[in-house]
Amino acid sequence: MQRYGAALPLALALLWLIAPGARAQAAATMLERGNGPEPSTLDAHRCQEVACGNVLRDLYEGLVTEDARGRLIPGMAQRWSVSADGRSWTFTLREGLQWSNGEPIDAQQIVASFRRAFAPATAAPFGELFDALDNAQAVQAGKLPPQRLGVSASDARTVVFRLNRSAGLPALLTLPIAFPVYLPAVDQYGAQHTRPGRLVSNGAYRLAAWTPQANLVVEKNPRFHDAAAVAIERVRFQVTEDAAAELQRFAAGDLHITEVVPPQPLPALRKRFGAQLRLSPYLGAFWLGINLTRPPLRSAACATPPCEDRELALRRALTLAIDRDKLTRYVTGLGETPAYGIVPPGIAGYTPAAMPWQSLSQTQREEHARALYRHAGYSDDKPLVIELRYNTSTPHRRLTLAVAAMWRQTLGVQVRLRNEEWKVFVQNRKQRTITQVFRGGWIGDLADARNFLAAFGSDGPLNWMGYDDAGYRERLAKADAAHSEAARNAWLRAAEQRLLNDNAAIPLYFYSSKHLVASNVRGFEANALDRHASRWLSLSP
């Protein structure tokens, strides 16, 4: 033992001296990625945050996947088709698909995995996004058995989905809930099937190691159908909860890619990192929600059109008085763009709606805001007193301070800022009892306008405003019943326009994705959902 311990460092030292090329080649096969917080799970059906999604997109592949630019491409399915009424989708699997343990994958296993995903015991958080799948909601609620789910296998290579309305099913199938889970491991190990040595996957990588609160390592899966095109042998996802510390690790050469970039002046970041700073549009919208169920923005006691007209005038005045150019230039300042709608740009085939006054100058907007404010019954002698609520966060505090200052300077509104810890804030926002104006927004789960609009059309827990408009729901229903993607998008746009005309929310800006990417990383492409599977990346010497 003594001799072995003494000899090994010497051997390593000699190798270090005589084989620098070999060392560089070994290092080049490991991609170091910042990944934010510890993944909550690697159970694909239970994942609901970015941290686990990033890893799962390396470990798994659905029937449909995305290329480096976020475009839909064949995954396990080599092709698919949809019926004329948009209600039936048929997917044909590639030949020779295998799990990472070498066992074959067939259509019946995919069907069984979907049934597990929607079983009540799984409690899949993204199940509600599949409300168009026949019986999905009833199965997840335990009202029907999983066998009644609208997915079946007509033969070993054909999977058929039945929908109750038109929907962009291929995009939905890129979500982790639609990934195939290896059920024998689930049956044998239960929740522990996600551990190294037990997790069986079907993607470009397989799980090699997981050190809680430190990092997670995946290695190339030789049984992946496109393994020959995967350039990077191993990927280490580092836990990087502190954005400032993550930036320093990148600057020190410990990371190839960061998950985020901390708020700093953009000129200083560009000067320090140059082309390594990657800012691009992101499919997310930040807006302020308005409690439409209580005074002063809607009075429950008011039932006559003049009263409602005054409330609408007040909502419009608050919307017009905000200078979005100043917010995105001086307050957020990392590539965000002013928003005049709820649905961000970047969704194929969809033309977002916008506030009708978007073309006015800021001076004109403020003049109009003051007139509407007076029409609503407010003045310097009788100012509006209102609460603006947000969850505790330095960026959110800066933003709400800026909005409050604009309302005060333009209209004379007296704003009381209320910050709350996240869980308290979420609960208060959901209950619609003590809120008046509050921080809102949405990050797209998929590139579909309906994903941003659906919450406003029901009385569910995500309709924080309490928006209740039959005309809006009618437009959503017509979009759901449409027989073509063009007609569906047209009705969705009509719904968004009605929502904006009612001033049910105050759009502020559209998000940008923010990363630092090392100069030797190749294949990192901007895309609207900010998804960057490692299979598309490579490292140059």
MIMAR-491420 format. One record per residue (C-alpha): y negated, z negated, x; residue number from 0. Coordinates in nm, 3 decimals. Each point is the difference from the previous one (the first is absolute). Layout:
Y  Z  X  NUM
...
END
This chain:
0.000  0.000  0.000  0
-0.241  -0.085  0.280  1
0.065  0.328  0.175  2
-0.033  0.207  -0.319  3
-0.331  -0.160  -0.081  4
-0.141  0.069  0.345  5
0.124  0.354  0.033  6
-0.118  0.129  -0.338  7
-0.376  -0.034  0.063  8
0.040  0.179  0.333  9
0.185  0.285  -0.163  10
-0.265  0.027  -0.267  11
-0.274  -0.005  0.262  12
0.165  0.284  0.191  13
0.036  0.202  -0.320  14
-0.368  -0.060  -0.076  15
-0.096  0.130  0.344  16
0.221  0.306  0.019  17
0.005  0.127  -0.358  18
-0.352  0.017  -0.148  19
0.085  0.324  -0.180  20
0.295  -0.161  -0.169  21
-0.216  -0.296  -0.103  22
-0.263  0.227  -0.153  23
0.264  0.196  -0.188  24
0.153  -0.322  -0.139  25
-0.340  -0.128  -0.110  26
-0.082  0.330  -0.168  27
0.297  -0.037  -0.236  28
-0.144  -0.319  -0.162  29
-0.290  0.035  -0.241  30
-0.201  -0.322  -0.047  31
-0.156  -0.022  -0.346  32
-0.226  -0.268  -0.144  33
0.121  -0.069  -0.352  34
-0.214  -0.278  -0.144  35
0.178  -0.304  -0.147  36
0.370  -0.080  0.014  37
0.188  0.228  -0.246  38
0.087  -0.202  -0.309  39
0.333  0.178  -0.033  40
0.199  0.301  0.116  41
0.167  0.032  -0.338  42
-0.140  0.338  -0.097  43
0.010  -0.077  -0.370  44
-0.203  -0.320  0.041  45
-0.267  0.124  0.241  46
-0.353  -0.005  -0.136  47
-0.232  -0.001  0.303  48
-0.097  0.228  0.286  49
0.169  -0.209  0.271  50
0.352  0.047  -0.139  51
-0.073  0.353  -0.121  52
-0.084  0.118  0.353  53
0.334  -0.122  0.132  54
0.203  0.117  -0.299  55
-0.132  0.355  0.034  56
0.158  0.006  0.346  57
0.328  -0.155  -0.115  58
0.047  0.196  -0.323  59
-0.055  0.338  -0.158  60
-0.020  0.074  -0.371  61
0.089  0.317  -0.184  62
-0.352  0.117  0.079  63
-0.206  -0.097  0.304  64
-0.334  0.084  0.164  65
-0.092  0.186  0.315  66
-0.256  -0.125  0.254  67
-0.286  0.126  -0.217  68
0.130  -0.169  -0.312  69
0.134  0.315  -0.166  70
0.314  -0.028  -0.211  71
0.306  0.150  0.170  72
0.377  -0.017  -0.058  73
0.164  -0.326  0.102  74
0.361  -0.067  -0.098  75
-0.043  0.276  -0.256  76
-0.018  0.351  0.138  77
-0.156  0.129  -0.322  78
-0.096  -0.102  -0.353  79
-0.108  0.150  -0.330  80
-0.157  -0.116  -0.325  81
0.063  0.110  -0.357  82
-0.262  0.191  -0.197  83
-0.102  -0.310  -0.197  84
-0.038  -0.211  0.316  85
0.254  -0.254  -0.123  86
0.305  0.076  0.216  87
0.009  0.020  0.381  88
0.302  0.115  0.199  89
0.042  -0.074  0.372  90
0.262  0.163  0.221  91
0.103  -0.204  0.304  92
0.037  0.135  0.352  93
0.354  0.042  0.122  94
0.146  -0.258  0.235  95
-0.240  -0.289  -0.065  96
0.109  -0.324  0.170  97
-0.093  -0.364  0.012  98
-0.085  -0.143  0.340  99
0.355  -0.141  0.018  100
0.149  0.350  -0.036  101
0.114  -0.024  -0.362  102
-0.088  0.295  -0.226  103
-0.274  -0.015  -0.262  104
0.056  0.160  -0.339  105
-0.193  0.028  -0.324  106
0.185  -0.281  -0.173  107
-0.108  -0.247  0.270  108
-0.361  0.104  -0.053  109
0.036  -0.055  -0.374  110
0.157  -0.343  0.060  111
-0.289  -0.091  0.233  112
-0.255  0.091  -0.268  113
0.185  -0.215  -0.251  114
-0.014  -0.291  0.243  115
-0.373  0.061  0.056  116
-0.076  -0.036  -0.372  117
0.243  -0.282  -0.076  118
-0.187  -0.312  -0.119  119
0.143  -0.208  0.286  120
-0.160  0.228  0.258  121
-0.347  -0.049  -0.149  122
-0.132  0.312  0.172  123
-0.381  -0.032  0.009  124
-0.057  0.377  -0.014  125
0.226  0.047  -0.301  126
-0.300  0.038  -0.231  127
-0.103  0.316  0.185  128
0.316  0.162  -0.136  129
-0.088  -0.058  -0.365  130
0.055  0.373  -0.058  131
0.368  -0.031  0.100  132
0.212  -0.018  -0.313  133
0.084  -0.362  -0.090  134
-0.138  -0.134  0.330  135
-0.216  -0.267  -0.162  136
0.274  -0.108  -0.241  137
0.257  -0.025  0.281  138
-0.233  -0.200  0.222  139
-0.077  -0.234  -0.288  140
0.372  -0.055  -0.063  141
-0.008  0.165  -0.342  142
0.238  0.278  0.106  143
0.278  0.011  0.262  144
-0.073  0.182  0.330  145
0.241  0.275  -0.104  146
-0.258  0.108  -0.260  147
-0.259  0.078  0.269  148
-0.109  0.364  -0.011  149
0.171  0.108  0.322  150
0.347  0.148  0.036  151
0.222  0.202  0.233  152
0.149  0.318  -0.142  153
0.204  0.051  0.319  154
0.014  -0.132  0.357  155
-0.315  0.185  0.106  156
-0.213  0.003  -0.316  157
-0.229  -0.275  -0.129  158
-0.172  0.043  -0.338  159
-0.297  -0.202  -0.129  160
-0.102  -0.016  -0.366  161
-0.363  -0.084  -0.078  162
-0.169  -0.103  -0.324  163
-0.325  0.172  0.100  164
-0.122  0.236  0.266  165
-0.053  -0.164  0.339  166
-0.029  0.092  0.366  167
0.356  -0.116  0.075  168
0.029  0.144  0.356  169
-0.297  -0.212  0.114  170
0.151  -0.312  -0.162  171
0.323  0.059  0.190  172
-0.179  -0.060  0.331  173
-0.047  -0.370  -0.089  174
0.237  -0.259  0.151  175
0.139  -0.090  -0.343  176
0.150  0.351  -0.007  177
0.175  -0.034  0.338  178
0.381  -0.024  -0.009  179
0.127  -0.348  0.086  180
0.353  -0.040  0.142  181
0.155  -0.209  -0.279  182
0.318  -0.118  0.184  183
-0.227  -0.193  0.239  184
-0.196  -0.144  -0.293  185
0.326  -0.109  -0.163  186
0.128  -0.159  0.321  187
-0.315  -0.163  0.139  188
-0.240  -0.029  -0.294  189
-0.359  -0.054  0.112  190
0.118  -0.006  0.363  191
0.101  0.368  -0.009  192
-0.338  0.080  0.158  193
0.080  -0.173  0.331  194
0.079  0.189  0.324  195
0.367  0.092  0.017  196
0.026  -0.004  -0.380  197
-0.271  0.237  -0.120  198
0.145  0.346  -0.058  199
-0.262  0.268  -0.056  200
-0.027  0.379  -0.018  201
-0.331  0.081  0.168  202
-0.111  0.119  0.341  203
0.044  -0.352  0.143  204
0.229  -0.299  -0.038  205
-0.082  -0.369  0.038  206
0.067  -0.131  0.352  207
-0.174  -0.340  0.015  208
-0.229  -0.228  -0.200  209
-0.177  -0.298  0.151  210
-0.182  -0.177  -0.286  211
-0.378  -0.029  0.040  212
0.015  0.208  0.319  213
0.140  0.352  -0.029  214
0.262  0.227  -0.147  215
0.178  0.278  0.193  216
0.158  0.316  -0.141  217
0.201  0.253  0.197  218
0.076  0.366  -0.059  219
0.276  0.062  -0.255  220
0.233  0.269  0.144  221
0.146  0.065  -0.348  222
-0.335  0.095  -0.156  223
0.013  0.360  -0.122  224
-0.300  0.097  0.218  225
0.069  -0.231  0.295  226
-0.046  0.278  0.254  227
-0.368  0.028  -0.094  228
-0.070  -0.374  0.040  229
-0.176  -0.039  0.336  230
-0.047  -0.376  0.036  231
0.314  -0.202  0.067  232
-0.126  -0.348  -0.093  233
-0.294  -0.144  -0.193  234
-0.121  -0.357  0.015  235
-0.205  -0.116  -0.300  236
-0.215  -0.288  0.121  237
-0.130  -0.273  -0.231  238
-0.379  0.027  0.032  239
-0.164  -0.209  -0.270  240
-0.323  -0.053  0.198  241
-0.184  0.334  0.012  242
-0.223  -0.106  0.290  243
0.301  -0.111  0.206  244
0.176  0.327  -0.087  245
-0.297  0.196  0.136  246
0.015  -0.194  0.325  247
0.372  0.068  0.032  248
-0.070  0.369  -0.044  249
-0.276  -0.010  0.261  250
0.241  -0.169  0.241  251
0.259  0.276  -0.049  252
0.249  -0.215  -0.193  253
-0.017  0.214  -0.317  254
0.006  0.375  -0.060  255
-0.124  -0.026  -0.361  256
-0.189  -0.272  -0.186  257
0.045  -0.069  -0.367  258
-0.373  -0.056  -0.057  259
-0.334  -0.016  0.181  260
-0.211  -0.316  -0.044  261
-0.353  0.036  -0.138  262
-0.231  0.090  0.289  263
-0.298  0.234  0.036  264
0.136  0.352  -0.007  265
-0.212  0.130  0.293  266
0.137  -0.277  0.224  267
0.358  0.075  -0.102  268
-0.047  0.372  0.064  269
-0.157  -0.067  0.338  270
0.283  -0.231  0.103  271
0.300  0.192  -0.137  272
-0.118  0.359  -0.048  273
0.264  0.228  -0.150  274
0.247  -0.289  -0.019  275
-0.191  -0.127  -0.306  276
0.148  0.175  -0.303  277
-0.198  -0.022  -0.325  278
0.101  0.209  -0.299  279
-0.027  -0.003  -0.381  280
0.249  -0.234  -0.165  281
0.128  0.010  -0.357  282
-0.171  -0.319  -0.109  283
-0.304  -0.090  -0.210  284
-0.217  -0.312  0.011  285
-0.188  -0.087  -0.316  286
-0.149  -0.295  -0.182  287
0.172  -0.092  -0.323  288
-0.195  -0.101  -0.311  289
0.136  -0.247  -0.254  290
-0.041  0.199  -0.319  291
0.138  -0.274  -0.224  292
-0.280  -0.256  0.042  293
-0.380  -0.020  0.021  294
-0.228  0.111  0.152  295
0.162  0.339  0.061  296
0.166  0.005  -0.339  297
-0.048  -0.250  -0.277  298
0.304  -0.084  -0.210  299
-0.232  -0.078  -0.291  300
-0.165  0.340  0.010  301
0.143  0.264  -0.233  302
-0.295  0.234  -0.053  303
-0.077  0.311  0.210  304
-0.353  -0.109  0.107  305
0.140  -0.313  0.162  306
0.275  0.193  0.173  307
-0.262  0.250  0.113  308
-0.196  -0.277  0.173  309
0.311  -0.123  0.176  310
0.085  0.350  0.118  311
-0.359  0.040  0.121  312
0.034  -0.320  0.205  313
0.326  0.114  0.158  314
-0.158  0.331  0.092  315
-0.306  -0.170  0.144  316
0.217  -0.213  0.229  317
0.193  0.309  0.108  318
-0.309  0.211  0.073  319
-0.179  -0.270  0.198  320
0.257  -0.004  0.283  321
-0.074  0.217  0.304  322
0.348  0.111  0.105  323
-0.125  0.193  0.301  324
-0.144  -0.320  0.146  325
0.320  -0.192  -0.076  326
0.225  0.246  0.181  327
-0.242  0.057  0.287  328
-0.109  -0.355  0.079  329
0.240  -0.242  -0.170  330
0.349  0.151  0.018  331
-0.079  0.258  0.267  332
0.346  0.123  0.102  333
0.029  0.338  -0.166  334
-0.008  -0.107  -0.365  335
-0.169  0.245  -0.240  336
-0.218  -0.075  -0.305  337
0.200  -0.003  -0.323  338
-0.119  0.129  -0.336  339
0.341  -0.010  -0.166  340
0.324  -0.197  -0.014  341
0.243  0.259  0.140  342
-0.060  0.084  0.366  343
0.007  0.355  0.135  344
0.310  0.129  0.175  345
0.247  0.032  -0.290  346
0.140  0.353  -0.014  347
-0.091  0.184  -0.321  348
-0.236  -0.271  -0.125  349
-0.378  0.032  -0.014  350
-0.145  -0.352  -0.030  351
-0.256  -0.078  -0.269  352
-0.336  -0.152  0.096  353
-0.290  -0.192  -0.144  354
-0.232  0.251  -0.176  355
-0.301  -0.115  0.206  356
0.162  0.057  0.341  357
-0.241  0.284  0.086  358
-0.311  -0.220  -0.048  359
-0.181  -0.142  0.302  360
0.020  -0.375  0.054  361
-0.365  -0.034  -0.101  362
0.071  0.181  -0.328  363
0.309  -0.215  -0.060  364
-0.201  -0.319  0.048  365
-0.275  0.116  -0.236  366
0.261  0.077  -0.264  367
0.168  -0.337  0.066  368
-0.324  -0.189  -0.063  369
-0.054  0.185  -0.330  370
0.353  -0.079  -0.116  371
-0.040  -0.364  0.107  372
-0.311  -0.033  -0.219  373
0.179  0.177  -0.287  374
0.278  -0.257  0.026  375
-0.257  -0.274  -0.061  376
-0.059  -0.133  0.349  377
-0.318  -0.029  0.205  378
-0.165  -0.203  0.277  379
-0.071  -0.271  -0.256  380
0.353  0.018  -0.141  381
0.227  0.093  0.293  382
0.374  0.052  -0.023  383
0.191  -0.289  0.159  384
0.350  0.105  0.098  385
0.292  -0.105  0.220  386
0.153  0.234  0.255  387
0.345  -0.124  0.102  388
0.206  0.097  0.305  389
0.295  -0.127  0.200  390
-0.084  -0.179  0.324  391
-0.049  0.259  0.274  392
-0.281  0.070  0.243  393
-0.018  0.376  -0.083  394
0.003  -0.076  -0.375  395
-0.274  -0.260  0.041  396
-0.217  0.247  0.190  397
0.051  0.260  -0.271  398
-0.075  -0.232  -0.292  399
-0.310  -0.134  0.175  400
-0.125  0.357  0.038  401
0.071  0.086  -0.365  402
-0.171  -0.322  -0.117  403
-0.307  0.085  0.210  404
-0.019  0.351  -0.150  405
0.024  -0.134  -0.355  406
-0.268  -0.259  0.073  407
-0.241  0.239  0.171  408
0.038  0.288  -0.247  409
0.043  -0.185  -0.329  410
-0.084  -0.365  0.058  411
0.355  -0.112  -0.082  412
0.090  -0.355  0.106  413
0.348  0.015  0.153  414
0.225  -0.298  0.063  415
0.271  0.078  0.254  416
0.339  -0.165  -0.053  417
0.266  0.024  0.268  418
0.356  -0.121  -0.062  419
0.326  -0.024  0.192  420
0.215  0.307  -0.071  421
0.250  -0.155  -0.243  422
-0.273  -0.173  -0.201  423
-0.209  0.317  -0.008  424
0.293  0.213  -0.120  425
0.083  -0.247  -0.277  426
-0.359  -0.022  -0.123  427
-0.039  0.377  0.009  428
0.319  0.048  -0.200  429
-0.097  -0.254  -0.270  430
-0.340  0.162  -0.073  431
-0.146  -0.338  -0.102  432
-0.258  -0.112  0.256  433
-0.058  0.332  0.177  434
-0.305  0.220  -0.054  435
-0.017  0.246  0.291  436
0.268  -0.016  0.265  437
0.149  0.176  0.298  438
0.255  0.265  -0.102  439
0.156  0.315  0.134  440
0.330  0.178  0.047  441
0.204  0.140  0.290  442
0.217  0.293  -0.106  443
0.375  -0.054  -0.009  444
0.040  0.376  -0.020  445
-0.225  0.305  -0.009  446
-0.037  0.009  -0.379  447
-0.320  -0.051  -0.199  448
0.191  -0.185  -0.271  449
0.081  -0.273  0.251  450
-0.374  -0.086  0.006  451
-0.059  0.036  -0.375  452
0.305  -0.148  -0.172  453
-0.111  -0.365  0.016  454
-0.310  0.074  -0.210  455
0.217  0.137  -0.281  456
0.193  -0.314  -0.090  457
-0.056  -0.370  -0.055  458
0.220  -0.082  0.297  459
-0.070  -0.237  0.291  460
-0.170  0.274  0.206  461
-0.265  0.079  -0.263  462
-0.234  -0.265  0.143  463
-0.299  0.140  -0.193  464
0.160  -0.018  -0.342  465
-0.092  0.365  -0.057  466
0.117  0.097  -0.349  467
-0.076  0.357  -0.106  468
0.217  0.209  -0.230  469
-0.149  0.325  0.131  470
0.096  -0.091  0.355  471
0.357  -0.086  -0.102  472
0.023  0.325  -0.194  473
-0.091  0.201  0.310  474
0.259  -0.183  0.209  475
0.261  0.069  -0.268  476
-0.086  0.371  -0.002  477
0.030  0.005  0.378  478
0.345  -0.159  -0.033  479
0.103  0.261  -0.256  480
-0.129  0.299  0.198  481
0.249  0.270  0.095  482
-0.174  0.111  0.318  483
-0.155  -0.176  0.297  484
-0.331  0.178  -0.061  485
-0.020  -0.118  -0.360  486
0.103  -0.351  0.101  487
-0.274  -0.021  0.262  488
-0.259  0.136  -0.244  489
0.077  -0.276  -0.250  490
0.000  -0.263  0.274  491
-0.342  0.120  0.111  492
-0.123  -0.020  -0.360  493
0.124  -0.358  -0.014  494
-0.175  -0.089  0.325  495
-0.325  0.155  -0.124  496
0.014  -0.206  -0.320  497
0.057  -0.315  0.205  498
-0.302  0.079  0.217  499
-0.219  0.086  -0.297  500
0.082  -0.344  -0.143  501
-0.091  -0.167  0.331  502
0.309  -0.219  -0.019  503
-0.011  -0.044  0.378  504
-0.255  0.056  0.276  505
0.136  0.232  0.272  506
-0.135  -0.081  0.347  507
0.197  0.183  0.268  508
0.321  0.175  0.091  509
0.200  -0.151  0.282  510
0.066  0.145  0.342  511
0.305  -0.063  0.213  512
-0.077  -0.153  0.338  513
0.232  0.005  0.301  514
-0.012  0.004  0.376  515
0.251  0.251  0.137  516
0.077  0.029  0.370  517
-0.080  0.330  0.168  518
0.366  0.070  0.082  519
0.115  -0.021  -0.363  520
0.064  0.342  -0.152  521
0.049  0.091  -0.365  522
-0.217  -0.271  -0.159  523
-0.162  0.189  -0.291  524
-0.254  -0.119  -0.252  525
0.132  -0.013  -0.356  526
-0.128  -0.142  -0.326  527
0.266  -0.273  -0.035  528
-0.029  -0.103  0.366  529
0.375  0.022  0.058  530
0.118  0.080  0.350  531
0.378  0.007  0.037  532
0.109  -0.032  0.363  533
0.230  0.305  -0.031  534
-0.307  0.227  0.016  535
-0.142  -0.163  0.314  536
0.065  0.049  0.370  537
-0.127  -0.147  0.326  538
-0.124  0.222  0.281  539
0.053  -0.110  0.363  540
END
